[in-house]
Amino acid sequence: MVHTRRTVSGMSLPARGSLPVTPRTTLRRRAGRGSHDRAEIDAILDEALVCHVAFVADGAPVVIPTAFVRVGDHLYLHGAVANRMLGALAAGAEASIAVTLLDGLVLARTAFHHSMNYRSVVLFGRGAVIEAPADKARVLDALLDRLAPGRSRASRPADAAELAATLVIAFPIAEASAKARRGPPLPDEGADAALPYWAGVIPLVTTRGAPIPAPDVTP
């Protein structure tokens, strides 16, 4: 099969409202925890630093974790031009991208009711290549500033050779859903309510530590 390289130019402005519900984004299990609201989807995407990209390569499923940034209506992925995942997306392969934020461990009196508090987004679609060097540079600046605010102005920008060696993929936020669990464990009933075991939530928080200078940095 011959694939056509998919490309886009420019960077979209943020969308508002809710995304349309499709068969792939219809929430069936615990549907009350789900949402197609763009504000909620964007908030989760903007807090996360890593996504997992699922695609098919050589007839077999593959899942790759990678850094990303959201700008407007797209997620942007980047890597070497020889990257297998990005090459598949550039060729028009269908993909699903998952982002998860873990907020707490939910401990119940019974093993069956243990759970986790989380916020997640799952997206479906096809990516497209960002070709223009100026658009690539803007995406990479946005990624740097997502990792550390202002970092794009505190480092040497990519030169022409580095931009040419980098493949940037735009993945649309068009077919997606969010899902979250919050709060305590499910209430115990009957004899389980009298069991002598602790129940509640152990919060999990990701924090940034104090910066550790590289060995060659002058104080």
Summary of the structure (lengths in Angstrom):
residues: 219
radius of gyration: 20.7
end to end distance: 56.3
largest distance: 69.0
contacts: 581
relative contact order: 0.21
helix: 23%
strand: 36%
